[in-house]
Amino acid sequence: MLEEGITDTELENGTVIEDVHLVYDAAKNQTFIVATVNGHKMQYPLKKKTASVR
């Protein structure tokens, strides 16, 4: 599992986004953005735009 870049920010509407990082799941060959949004842990998959070369 790879994790890169951690940041905290508060949006103009008061939404607090903390502990943002990228997580790569090798089993699913998928990268996720994992973040804490207003105290709730959220996970967003990144869409793939290119095919993997093997």
C-alpha positions, 0 to 999 in steps of 0.5 A: 500500500502506497501513501503520498501527500497529506494535507488538511483544508477547510472549504468556504462552505465550512466543509473540513477535509483532513488526512487526504492521501492516495492508497493503491490496492494491489489486489484490485489494481485500483488507486483510491483517494482516502480522506476524512470529510467532516469527521467521516472517513470517505474513500473515492476510487480514481478512474483509470484513463489508460490501460495497464501495460503488462 
